[in-house]
Amino acid sequence: MARFKIVGDFLYIVDWHNINVFNISNLEKPEVLESVFAGFDIETIFNRGEHLFLGSRSGMYIYNISRPETPTFVSEFQHGTACDPVVVDDQFAYVTLRGGNDCGATESVLFVIDISDLNKPFEVKSYPMDGPYGLGIKDNLIFICDGDSGLKVYNKENVLDLKLVNHFEDIQTYDVIPLSAQLLMVGDKVLYQYEYL
């Protein structure tokens, strides 16, 4: 799952509690900067513009990186304890929670969170899932690795009524990386490549 992100001349790596910041403007001599305590059980990191979105087992945290060497807390969206990756587009964050495991949750779900006001994120819709892991977005599509239920592809033009447009079943899925011309997906200890049609 996504635990690091490069933004400009800076590399951000999350561990269970911190955002670890590195200045990589000189790749021969990367500079370790001050780590920022970000919370507990941090699992993933996603970047959109001047903000980092962190997925943790208890919620989503938003940090401002307008001063890239010192991420500063903006707000959070809390949910029940669960494994929690996050991806973001211009107005919404998409968070999957996986239940029935050591993360603590009993249900599996996709949350759609309105982030038009980054200081006050709120849930606008939730969708039941079977056992989601990683997810990714590209244009109007959201890709969800729903564990044993396979790779699900939704059209997200209307977040209040996501439409399933494709479902790759009979495959264990773990994480996706949407690239410009293809989708990379990890599952069954295999790296899969898909073309967009």
C-alpha positions, -999 to 999 in steps of 0.1 A, spaced: 0 0 0 11 36 -6 33 47 23 55 73 5 49 103 -18 72 126 -37 60 162 -41 85 185 -58 118 183 -41 104 165 -10 98 129 -1 72 121 25 71 86 41 46 76 67 53 51 94 27 41 121 28 75 138 48 101 118 53 119 85 90 115 78 103 144 56 133 143 33 146 171 10 157 153 -22 167 183 -43 202 168 -43 197 131 -49 234 125 -42 229 138 -6 192 136 5 186 156 37 166 141 65 143 168 80 122 168 111 95 142 114 60 153 122 38 133 146 6 126 127 -15 103 149 -17 65 154 -18 36 130 -10 56 98 -13 33 68 -13 53 36 -5 87 21 -20 105 -9 -12 140 -23 -34 166 -39 -19 200 -45 -6 215 -13 -22 188 9 -13 153 21 -42 129 30 -32 102 54 -53 71 59 -51 56 94 -70 29 113 -91 55 130 -97 81 103 -83 103 75 -59 132 84 -53 162 62 -19 181 63 -9 213 45 25 213 28 26 249 15 58 249 36 69 215 23 96 210 50 70 212 78 36 196 72 9 212 94 -24 196 105 -56 209 89 -84 186 99 -95 150 102 -124 127 94 -129 100 121 -145 66 117 -145 33 135 -112 14 138 -104 -3 105 -77 -7 79 -80 25 58 -64 36 25 -75 69 10 -74 86 -25 -86 120 -34 -99 140 -64 -108 177 -66 -138 176 -43 -140 141 -27 -119 117 -7 -125 80 -11 -118 58 19 -122 20 21 -126 2 55 -120 -35 57 -137 -55 84 -133 -90 98 -96 -87 105 -71 -75 131 -79 -39 122 -109 -40 144 -139 -32 121 -168 -56 116 -181 -42 83 -164 -34 50 -173 -2 32 -163 26 8 -168 61 23 -172 91 0 -161 122 19 -167 158 8 -135 178 11 -146 210 -6 -139 226 28 -107 210 39 -113 222 74 -147 203 77 -146 170 58 -179 151 60 -193 118 47 -218 121 18 -223 84 10 -211 49 19 -212 17 -2 -209 -18 11 -178 -38 1 -167 -74 7 -131 -69 19 -114 -39 3 -77 -32 3 -61 -6 -20 -79 17 -43 -70 43 -70 -86 69 -92 -81 81 -128 -104 106 -145 -140 95 -138 -131 60 -126 -124 46 -92 -106 12 -89 -112 -9 -58 -93 -40 -49 -120 -58 -30 -99 -88 -18 -113 -122 -28 -141 -104 -47 -117 -91 -73 -111 -58 -89 -141 -35 -92 -142 -5 -115 -168 23 -108 -178 54 -127 -176 82 -101 -192 111 -121 -221 110 -96 -207 100 -62 -242 96 -48 -248 68 -73 -216 51 -82 -220 28 -112 -201 -5 -115 -187 -5 -150 -164 -36 -148 -157 -64 -124 -127 -87 -127 -137 -116 -106 -120 -148 -95 -88 -130 -86 -74 -120 -52 -66 -83 -53 -45 -61 -31 -35 -28 -45 -36 -7 -77 -15 21 -93 -34 40 -121 -8 53 -146 -15 74 -177 -18 45 -202 -24 15 -180 -34 2 -146 -10 -18 -124 -26 -42 -100 -11 -65 -74 -28 -97 -64 -21 -134 -58 16 -124 -55 14 -114 -92 17 -80 -109 -11 -75 -134 -13 -48 -161 -46 -36 -176 -51 -12 -206 -78 14 -204 -104 10 -232 
